[in-house]
Amino acid sequence: MMLNSLTESLAIAGRWMAKALMGVMAVALLWQGAFAANLSAMAAPTHSTLIAAADVGSEAQGKASKDAGRTKGFVRDARDTVKQAASDNARKVDRATDSNSAIADKAKRDADRIQERADKDASRTQDAVDNTKNAIENAIDNVKDAFGN
């Protein structure tokens, strides 16, 4: 289909108007972007923000150490409670049976196994708490280093 001269001239004018509008929009976006970068730098000076981030990082590291100490104390208390319960149960079985019965021997072996397992579990849990605390402190140090503190 052939365009007549009026339609052809309108199409050409429309293309020119679209190009001009795109150019004006591009200039406006670049212009606004240049000023926005300077305004944000003026609105939030970096030195006070970085000092506050360093303080928050130090507080977070202190909290991580404090919480790790509390958790390890809780694990030790739980270990001692389990060991005491196993020992009490073995004594109760020993009193309820003859002094050298097979049941009393089994109860003593079970109590020893439970106490040994409690020590191992508590040790593994405390190691996991230390690893978690160290990972948190390393992450905080990395963030502080990224901001230059």
Secondary structure as the mmCIF struct_conf table of DSSP 4:
data_model
#
loop_
_struct_conf.conf_type_id
_struct_conf.id
_struct_conf.beg_label_comp_id
_struct_conf.beg_label_asym_id
_struct_conf.beg_label_seq_id
_struct_conf.end_label_comp_id
_struct_conf.end_label_asym_id
_struct_conf.end_label_seq_id
HELX_LH_PP_P HELX_LH_PP_P1 MET A 2 ASN A 4
HELX_RH_AL_P HELX_RH_AL_P1 SER A 5 ALA A 43
BEND BEND1 ALA A 44 ALA A 44
HELX_RH_AL_P HELX_RH_AL_P2 THR A 46 ALA A 96
BEND BEND2 THR A 97 THR A 97
TURN_TY1_P TURN_TY1_P1 SER A 99 ASN A 100
HELX_RH_AL_P HELX_RH_AL_P3 ALA A 102 ALA A 146
TURN_TY1_P TURN_TY1_P2 PHE A 147 GLY A 148
#
